[in-house]
Amino acid sequence: MALKRLRYILTLTAFLAAAFAQPVAIARAAGANVTDRPLPSLATFAETLTNGESHSLRGVYVPGVLAHQVVQQPAGDPGFVSSDRDLLTQFQQASQLGSTGVLAHNFLAGALFSDIQPGQIIYLVYGDGYTSAFVVRDALRYQALQPTSAYSAFVDLADGRQLGASELFVSVYGRRGALVLQTCIEAEGISTWGRLFVVAEPFHRRALQQYACATCL
């Protein structure tokens, strides 16, 4: 089991550095404006994605922010991220650590991830029409010290703490039951300068009330 876990971590180490390094000019030309259409209702959105597959993640809905279909990574290609402006990609290996990962390029649908704020609700839509709700707890931002290296260390922009790539992967995706939306941060002319992780946990009204009270202190 330890060897299997290590393989997943090593795959993710490379993924954290390289998954988003596609030619920016091509991708931007494919989908300049990701916010040019009004959002449907959650019910309408879910209905369009129904295919009868109860365990298939089909969409992500954030009221007022995004309503995007989710596609799966091809077998054996954990670095795949859709280049379609209207699609998100489920990160299959996140499930090996007990979480749900959703990926998007920061110059396509991932540009909307930075608009998601703590306390907001994110809905996952499945193929049978079932929806599960998550409440956003945090938006984690890291700088990649070597943006093009598969073994880059990262710096937490909140406190300056430095982490290795595998350590970052486990700390983010090792939260059992959590939902993580991941994209890159562009800065200093580098599209893969950093990483943004929007972290949400299963929605419970009591948890949301506790969060709201804490933010008022």
C-alpha positions as CSV (number, residue, x, y, z in Angstrom):
1,M,0.0,0.0,0.0
2,A,2.8,2.4,0.8
3,L,4.4,1.8,-2.6
4,K,1.1,2.4,-4.4
5,R,0.5,5.6,-2.4
6,L,4.1,6.8,-3.3
7,R,3.4,6.3,-7.0
8,Y,0.3,8.4,-6.8
9,I,2.2,11.1,-5.0
10,L,5.0,11.1,-7.6
11,T,2.5,11.3,-10.4
12,L,1.0,14.3,-8.6
13,T,4.4,15.9,-8.1
14,A,4.8,16.0,-11.9
15,F,1.2,17.0,-12.4
16,L,1.5,20.1,-10.1
17,A,4.2,21.5,-12.2
18,A,3.3,20.5,-15.7
19,A,-0.4,19.9,-16.2
20,F,-1.2,23.5,-17.1
21,A,1.8,24.2,-19.3
22,Q,0.0,24.1,-22.6
23,P,0.5,26.8,-25.2
24,V,-1.4,29.8,-23.8
25,A,-2.0,31.5,-27.2
26,I,-3.8,28.5,-28.5
27,A,-6.0,28.1,-25.5
28,R,-6.9,31.7,-25.2
29,A,-7.9,31.9,-28.8
30,A,-10.3,29.0,-28.1
31,G,-12.3,30.8,-25.4
32,A,-11.6,34.4,-24.7
33,N,-14.6,35.3,-22.4
34,V,-15.8,32.6,-19.9
35,T,-18.5,34.8,-18.4
36,D,-20.5,35.8,-21.4
37,R,-23.7,33.8,-20.8
38,P,-26.2,33.9,-18.0
39,L,-26.3,30.9,-15.7
40,P,-29.2,28.5,-15.8
41,S,-30.9,27.4,-12.5
42,L,-29.3,24.5,-10.7
43,A,-32.3,22.3,-11.6
44,T,-32.1,23.2,-15.3
45,F,-28.3,22.7,-15.3
46,A,-28.6,19.3,-13.6
47,E,-31.3,18.2,-16.1
48,T,-29.0,18.8,-19.0
49,L,-26.3,16.5,-17.6
50,T,-28.5,13.5,-16.7
51,N,-27.3,10.3,-18.2
52,G,-28.4,7.7,-15.6
53,E,-24.9,7.1,-14.2
54,S,-25.2,7.7,-10.5
55,H,-21.5,7.6,-9.7
56,S,-20.4,9.8,-12.6
57,L,-19.6,13.4,-11.7
58,R,-21.1,15.4,-14.5
59,G,-21.0,19.1,-13.5
60,V,-20.1,21.8,-11.0
61,Y,-22.4,24.7,-10.2
62,V,-21.6,27.7,-8.1
63,P,-24.5,30.2,-7.9
64,G,-23.6,33.5,-9.6
65,V,-20.2,32.2,-10.7
66,L,-20.2,29.1,-13.0
67,A,-22.2,26.2,-14.3
68,H,-19.8,23.9,-16.1
69,Q,-19.8,20.3,-17.3
70,V,-17.1,17.9,-16.0
71,V,-15.2,15.5,-18.2
72,Q,-13.1,12.6,-17.1
73,Q,-9.4,12.1,-17.7
74,P,-8.4,9.5,-20.3
75,A,-7.1,6.2,-18.7
76,G,-3.4,6.5,-18.0
77,D,-3.2,10.3,-18.5
78,P,-3.4,11.9,-15.0
79,G,-2.0,15.2,-16.4
80,F,-4.9,15.7,-18.8
81,V,-6.9,19.0,-18.5
82,S,-9.6,19.9,-21.0
83,S,-8.7,22.7,-23.4
84,D,-12.5,23.4,-23.9
85,R,-13.5,26.8,-22.4
86,D,-16.8,25.3,-21.0
87,L,-15.4,22.1,-19.5
88,L,-13.9,21.2,-16.2
89,T,-11.9,18.0,-15.6
90,Q,-12.2,15.6,-12.7
91,F,-8.8,14.7,-11.3
92,Q,-9.1,11.0,-10.8
93,Q,-6.1,10.5,-8.6
94,A,-7.4,12.8,-5.9
95,S,-9.9,10.1,-5.1
96,Q,-7.0,7.9,-4.0
97,L,-6.5,10.2,-1.0
98,G,-10.3,10.5,-0.3
99,S,-11.1,13.8,-1.9
100,T,-12.7,15.1,-5.2
101,G,-10.4,17.1,-7.4
102,V,-11.6,19.3,-10.3
103,L,-9.2,21.0,-12.7
104,A,-9.3,23.8,-15.2
105,H,-6.8,26.0,-17.0
106,N,-6.5,29.5,-15.6
107,F,-6.9,31.0,-19.0
108,L,-10.2,29.1,-19.5
109,A,-12.8,28.1,-17.0
110,G,-10.2,28.2,-14.2
111,A,-10.3,32.0,-14.4
112,L,-13.6,31.8,-12.5
113,F,-12.2,29.9,-9.6
114,S,-10.7,33.1,-8.1
115,D,-14.3,34.5,-7.9
116,I,-15.3,31.8,-5.5
117,Q,-15.2,33.0,-1.9
118,P,-15.2,31.3,1.5
119,G,-18.8,30.6,2.7
120,Q,-20.1,30.1,-0.8
121,I,-21.9,26.9,-1.8
122,I,-20.6,24.6,-4.6
123,Y,-22.9,21.9,-6.0
124,L,-21.6,18.8,-7.6
125,V,-24.1,17.3,-10.2
126,Y,-24.1,13.5,-10.9
127,G,-25.4,11.6,-13.9
128,D,-28.6,10.5,-12.1
129,G,-29.5,14.1,-11.4
130,Y,-28.4,13.9,-7.7
131,T,-26.6,17.0,-6.4
132,S,-24.3,17.3,-3.4
133,A,-23.5,20.6,-1.7
134,F,-20.1,21.8,-0.3
135,V,-19.3,25.0,1.5
136,V,-16.0,26.7,0.6
137,R,-13.6,26.9,3.6
138,D,-10.5,28.4,2.0
139,A,-8.7,29.5,-1.1
140,L,-5.1,28.4,-0.9
141,R,-2.5,30.1,-3.0
142,Y,1.1,29.0,-3.6
143,Q,4.0,30.2,-5.6
144,A,6.0,27.6,-7.6
145,L,9.7,28.4,-7.1
146,Q,10.5,26.6,-10.3
147,P,7.3,26.9,-12.4
148,T,8.4,24.5,-15.1
149,S,10.0,21.9,-12.9
150,A,8.3,18.7,-12.0
151,Y,10.0,18.8,-8.6
152,S,9.5,22.5,-7.7
153,A,9.0,23.6,-4.1
154,F,6.1,25.8,-3.3
155,V,5.7,28.8,-1.0
156,D,2.4,29.4,0.8
157,L,1.5,33.0,0.0
158,A,-0.4,33.3,3.2
159,D,2.4,32.6,5.6
160,G,5.6,32.1,3.6
161,R,5.9,28.4,4.5
162,Q,7.8,26.3,2.0
163,L,6.5,22.9,0.9
164,G,7.8,20.2,-1.5
165,A,5.5,19.2,-4.3
166,S,4.5,15.9,-2.8
167,E,3.9,17.5,0.6
168,L,1.7,20.1,-1.0
169,F,-0.3,17.4,-2.8
170,V,-1.0,15.4,0.3
171,S,-1.9,18.5,2.4
172,V,-4.4,19.6,-0.1
173,Y,-5.9,16.4,-1.5
174,G,-5.5,14.3,1.6
175,R,-8.6,15.9,3.2
176,R,-11.1,13.1,3.1
177,G,-14.5,14.0,1.8
178,A,-13.3,17.5,0.6
179,L,-13.8,19.1,-2.8
180,V,-10.8,20.8,-4.3
181,L,-10.9,23.1,-7.4
182,Q,-7.4,23.6,-8.8
183,T,-6.0,26.0,-11.4
184,C,-2.8,27.9,-12.0
185,I,-2.0,31.5,-10.9
186,E,-0.5,33.7,-13.7
187,A,2.0,36.3,-12.5
188,E,5.2,38.1,-13.8
189,G,4.3,36.9,-17.3
190,I,4.4,33.2,-16.3
191,S,1.2,31.3,-16.8
192,T,2.2,28.6,-14.3
193,W,3.7,31.0,-11.7
194,G,1.6,29.5,-8.9
195,R,-1.3,27.3,-7.9
196,L,-4.8,28.1,-6.5
197,F,-6.8,25.5,-4.6
198,V,-10.4,26.3,-3.6
199,V,-11.1,23.9,-0.8
200,A,-14.7,23.1,0.2
201,E,-16.2,20.5,2.6
202,P,-19.5,18.8,2.7
203,F,-22.3,21.2,3.5
204,H,-23.9,21.1,6.9
205,R,-26.0,24.0,8.1
206,R,-24.4,24.0,11.5
207,A,-20.9,24.2,10.0
208,L,-22.0,27.1,7.8
209,Q,-23.4,28.9,10.8
210,Q,-20.2,28.4,12.7
211,Y,-18.2,29.8,9.8
212,A,-20.5,32.8,9.6
213,C,-20.1,33.5,13.3
214,A,-16.3,33.2,13.1
215,T,-16.0,35.7,10.3
216,C,-18.0,38.3,12.3
217,L,-15.6,38.3,15.3
